[in-house]
Amino acid sequence: MTQTLGPVMLDLEGTQLSDDERRLLLRPEVGGVILFSRNIEDARQVRSLCNTIRQLRPELLLTVDQEGGRVQRLRQGVTRIPSMGRIGRDYVAAPEVTLRLCLDTGWLLGMEMAACGLDLSFAPVLDVDGGISSVIGDRSFSSDPLAVSAMAEAFVAGLHEAGMAAVGKHFPGHGGVAADSHLELPVDDRPIDVIRGHDLVPFADLACRLDGVMPAHVIYSAFDARPAGFSNSWLGLLRESLGFKGTIFSDDLGMAGAGYAGGPYERAQAALDAGCDMVLVCNDRAAALEVLDACQGRTIRPATRLRYGRARPEPEALEALGRWRRVHARLEAMAQD
């Protein structure tokens, strides 16, 4: 049976839990933890940290941003994964080979994150590269929506084969704006038909295969004056029109793009009221405490597939797998291109 969780995901200060953090994680409003580079030394240390957290609250979701390329928090004791744009570069010339590599990359990533004790990485990126977004760029598989769908579908299948959940981001697509939502609130003024026929395609194609979705802190003015993560219109479209049944995670409410909704309390309430199941509050402990107080009594029942319950291999044990050795060598070589 899937357990209920608190609706707030928090970050940590260092590589070990402080006494204050131990007390904080016992609060029922906490539903998960996201790790950043400051929390990470290597794969073995991350597994130890995750084990410590599970001793306190075994039901918490333990997560990380491990996409490959520029966004790879874990670097020691795991594979150096190239950007998805680098993998996707070969799709037109060699589609079957590239799709197999996407499948294997998802599998390897899932196996490595499971070995580190984590429940999920916030991946894959489903944004279509519009050529103007520096924050997305080569994090995207391609500038072709159908190619993004095909490669991401293979990647998701690989994650699932490894027993790992897949979280698509940033719904309905961050690739069409130049502004970085970490620093400001982007506005995408394109007609809604253009967004539906381009950026939204990978989300529509994969909605029934994804276990989680993270909406963008972007306003799509032709559809709603609110950023997608605070819009019941956008999140309703995701649920009702696209048929998504999984868990909706807000992007970090500490980002400048979330300032639309007000202070920490207002941001959390607006995101949850719009249809997010779990909100992320990172890099601001005072804001996190304010959000926890605002969320007292609120719980969620996350999608069952967020945690598969599979055995977690030791990090060193992966080297005994022929498939891991083959894919590891290929990806490490590509990452150096």
Rosetta blueprint (number, residue, H / E / L):
1 M L
2 T L
3 Q L
4 T L
5 L E
6 G L
7 P L
8 V E
9 M E
10 L E
11 D L
12 L L
13 E L
14 G L
15 T L
16 Q L
17 L L
18 S L
19 D H
20 D H
21 E H
22 R H
23 R H
24 L H
25 L H
26 L L
27 R L
28 P L
29 E L
30 V E
31 G E
32 G E
33 V E
34 I E
35 L E
36 F L
37 S H
38 R H
39 N H
40 I L
41 E L
42 D L
43 A H
44 R H
45 Q H
46 V H
47 R H
48 S H
49 L H
50 C H
51 N H
52 T H
53 I H
54 R H
55 Q H
56 L H
57 R L
58 P L
59 E L
60 L L
61 L E
62 L E
63 T E
64 V E
65 D L
66 Q E
67 E E
68 G E
69 G L
70 R L
71 V E
72 Q E
73 R L
74 L L
75 R L
76 Q L
77 G L
78 V L
79 T L
80 R L
81 I L
82 P L
83 S L
84 M H
85 G H
86 R H
87 I H
88 G H
89 R L
90 D L
91 Y L
92 V L
93 A L
94 A L
95 P H
96 E H
97 V H
98 T H
99 L H
100 R H
101 L H
102 C H
103 L H
104 D H
105 T H
106 G H
107 W H
108 L H
109 L H
110 G H
111 M H
112 E H
113 M H
114 A H
115 A H
116 C L
117 G L
118 L L
119 D L
120 L E
121 S E
122 F L
123 A L
124 P L
125 V E
126 L L
127 D L
128 V L
129 D L
130 G L
131 G L
132 I L
133 S L
134 S L
135 V L
136 I L
137 G H
138 D H
139 R H
140 S L
141 F L
142 S L
143 S L
144 D L
145 P H
146 L H
147 A H
148 V H
149 S H
150 A H
151 M H
152 A H
153 E H
154 A H
155 F H
156 V H
157 A H
158 G H
159 L H
160 H H
161 E H
162 A L
163 G L
164 M L
165 A L
166 A L
167 V E
168 G E
169 K E
170 H E
171 F E
172 P L
173 G L
174 H L
175 G L
176 G L
177 V L
178 A L
179 A L
180 D L
181 S L
182 H L
183 L L
184 E L
185 L L
186 P L
187 V E
188 D E
189 D L
190 R L
191 P L
192 I H
193 D H
194 V H
195 I H
196 R H
197 G H
198 H L
199 D L
200 L L
201 V H
202 P H
203 F H
204 A H
205 D H
206 L H
207 A L
208 C L
209 R L
210 L L
211 D L
212 G E
213 V E
214 M E
215 P E
216 A L
217 H L
218 V L
219 I E
220 Y E
221 S L
222 A L
223 F L
224 D L
225 A L
226 R L
227 P E
228 A H
229 G H
230 F H
231 S L
232 N H
233 S H
234 W H
235 L H
236 G H
237 L H
238 L H
239 R H
240 E H
241 S H
242 L L
243 G L
244 F L
245 K L
246 G L
247 T E
248 I E
249 F E
250 S L
251 D L
252 D L
253 L L
254 G L
255 M L
256 A H
257 G H
258 A H
259 G H
260 Y H
261 A H
262 G L
263 G L
264 P H
265 Y H
266 E H
267 R H
268 A H
269 Q H
270 A H
271 A H
272 L H
273 D H
274 A H
275 G L
276 C L
277 D L
278 M E
279 V E
280 L E
281 V E
282 C L
283 N L
284 D L
285 R H
286 A H
287 A H
288 A H
289 L H
290 E H
291 V H
292 L H
293 D H
294 A H
295 C L
296 Q L
297 G L
298 R L
299 T L
300 I E
301 R L
302 P L
303 A L
304 T H
305 R H
306 L H
307 R L
308 Y L
309 G L
310 R L
311 A L
312 R L
313 P L
314 E L
315 P H
316 E H
317 A H
318 L H
319 E H
320 A H
321 L L
322 G H
323 R H
324 W H
325 R H
326 R H
327 V H
328 H H
329 A H
330 R H
331 L H
332 E H
333 A H
334 M H
335 A H
336 Q L
337 D L
